[in-house]
Amino acid sequence: MNIVNPAASLPIILENGTMAEPFRLWTQQITRMEVLMGTGSPETVVDAPMGKFYFDDAGTAGAILYIKRDTDIGGDPTKGWVLV
């Protein structure tokens, strides 16, 4: 993903109180990069978009980092995680 920083000369908030488009898009891109954290495997528990990372803070038996490889399996968006 190529994240483009908005120009510093642009306003962040418009006069009507809404966030300016370049900053809204930028915050969405940054949020998608966030690594999820939890205890245990995310499979059948965590719903996330394809490509999302999950860090298991228990870290038992080498199971530490997962990636959401499939959007869903059988229509279940909590499935599709693989251990990296």
Secondary structure, DSSP 4 states (H G I P E B T S, - for coil): ----PPPTTS-SB-TTSPBPHHHHHHHHHHHHHPPEEESS--TTT----TT-EEEESS-GGG--EEEE-SS-BTTBTT--EEE-
